[in-house]
Every structure is written in structure tokens, then in C-alpha cells.
Amino acid sequence: MKSETTIRVRYAETDQMGVAHHSAYVAWLELARVDWLSAAGLDYAAIEESGIFFPVVELGLQYKRPARFNDEVRVTCWLAELASRKFVMRYSLHIGEKEIATAFTTHVPQDGEGKARRLPAELMRRLERAR
């Protein structure tokens, strides 16, 4: 399953040249990831309340074209890899039909104390179904 999130580039996210700063993309990926979980029927806040957290342990971004103030950026997000102790999300960012960036984030499930843990079986099944 893929989900799409649309973001309008805010002025505060741009540099002096009106180009979206590279750091803004990280927040856009997070928004798209939370939207994907929601589309998959998973409430991230409820997952965290149950004591499971999904910190980003690796991030890769390839910038192809700039996004500028007031551009409408469409972020497509999907679950690319799933294992009991790790999963990888992939992203494709577009303005209109032009791809402006691709990205991935790797997540290792952790408990509230920051210790790596396995995904609970039911959560694993739900993620696999959404994949």
C-alpha cells in the first residue's frame, strides 16, 4: 500500500533564495510516514502509548530538483522492508509530474527505555497486510 501526503512549502522552510532547505524534507518524510500508518489503520500515538517507539536509525535523501516557496509537494510513502526488529520506509517526492527527491528511513522498534525490541506479533501482521 502506498499513501500520498501533500505539503505546501512554507516560507519559513526556505532559504534566502526561496528554495526549501534540505532539513525541511526530513519533517515532510515524518508527516508522510505518520499518514501512511494512519492509512494502514494504525494510530502512531496509540502505538507509542503501548510502549513501542519507531526511532529513525538511518536516513537517506537524494535531491533531484529544488522545491520552492508555495510549491505543492506530493510525498508518496510505502513500507519497503519489514522484519521483526527493523523496517524501512521509502518515499518519492513530486511537484506535479516531476520527481524532486527520493528517500528512505530505517526504523528499529524500541521500548520506552530505548532498548531494541521485536515488533509484537499483531503489529507485525498488521504492517505486513498494509505492505
C-alpha positions in Angstrom: 0.0 0.0 0.0 1.2 3.5 -0.8 -0.1 6.7 0.7 0.2 10.3 -0.5 0.6 13.4 1.6 0.5 16.9 0.1 2.6 19.7 1.6 2.8 23.3 0.6 6.3 24.7 1.1 6.1 27.3 3.8 8.2 30.5 3.7 9.9 29.5 6.9 11.2 26.3 5.2 13.1 28.2 2.6 16.5 29.8 2.4 17.3 33.3 1.2 16.9 32.1 -2.4 13.4 30.9 -1.8 14.5 27.2 -2.1 13.2 24.7 0.5 16.0 24.0 3.0 17.2 20.4 3.0 16.2 20.0 6.6 12.5 20.6 5.7 12.4 17.3 3.8 13.0 15.3 7.0 9.9 16.8 8.6 7.9 16.1 5.3 9.0 12.4 5.5 7.8 12.2 9.0 4.4 13.6 8.2 4.1 11.2 5.2 5.1 8.2 7.5 2.5 9.1 10.1 -0.1 9.5 7.4 0.9 6.1 5.9 0.4 4.5 9.4 -3.0 6.1 9.7 -4.0 4.9 6.2 -2.9 1.4 7.3 -5.3 1.7 10.2 -2.5 2.2 12.8 -2.6 5.0 15.2 1.0 6.0 16.0 0.1 7.8 19.2 -1.6 4.6 20.4 1.4 2.5 19.4 3.6 4.8 21.5 1.2 4.6 24.4 1.6 0.9 24.3 5.4 1.4 24.8 6.6 0.9 21.3 8.6 3.6 19.5 10.0 3.8 15.9 13.1 6.0 16.0 14.8 6.7 12.7 18.2 5.0 12.8 19.2 5.7 9.2 18.1 8.3 6.7 18.9 8.7 3.0 17.8 11.6 0.7 18.6 12.2 -2.9 17.7 15.7 -4.1 17.0 16.0 -7.8 15.2 19.3 -8.2 14.6 22.2 -5.8 11.2 22.8 -4.1 10.4 26.5 -3.7 8.2 28.6 -1.5 4.5 27.8 -2.1 5.2 24.8 -4.3 2.8 21.9 -3.6 4.9 18.8 -2.9 3.3 15.3 -3.1 5.1 12.7 -0.9 4.3 9.1 -1.7 5.3 6.7 1.1 5.3 2.9 1.4 6.7 0.2 3.5 9.6 -1.3 1.6 11.1 -3.8 4.0 9.7 -5.4 7.2 11.5 -7.7 9.7 10.7 -8.3 13.4 13.4 -5.9 14.5 13.6 -3.4 11.7 11.6 -1.8 8.9 12.3 0.5 6.0 10.1 3.2 4.6 10.6 4.6 1.1 9.5 7.9 -0.3 9.1 9.7 -3.6 8.6 13.4 -3.7 7.0 15.2 -6.7 5.9 18.6 -7.8 3.4 18.0 -10.5 4.8 15.1 -12.5 8.5 15.9 -11.8 10.2 13.8 -9.2 12.2 16.2 -6.9 13.6 13.7 -4.4 13.7 10.1 -3.3 14.3 9.0 0.3 14.3 6.1 2.8 14.2 5.8 6.5 15.2 2.8 8.6 13.4 2.2 11.9 14.3 -0.1 14.8 11.4 -0.7 17.3 12.4 0.3 20.8 10.8 0.3 24.2 10.4 3.4 26.3 13.9 3.0 27.7 15.5 3.0 24.2 16.2 -0.7 24.1 15.6 -2.5 20.8 12.8 -5.0 20.8 10.8 -7.2 18.4 7.6 -5.9 16.9 4.6 -7.5 18.7 3.2 -10.3 16.5 -0.2 -8.5 16.0 1.5 -5.2 14.9 3.8 -7.2 12.6 0.8 -8.9 11.0 -0.9 -5.5 10.5 2.2 -4.0 8.9 2.6 -6.9 6.6 -1.1 -6.6 5.5 -0.6 -2.9 4.8 2.6 -3.6 2.8 
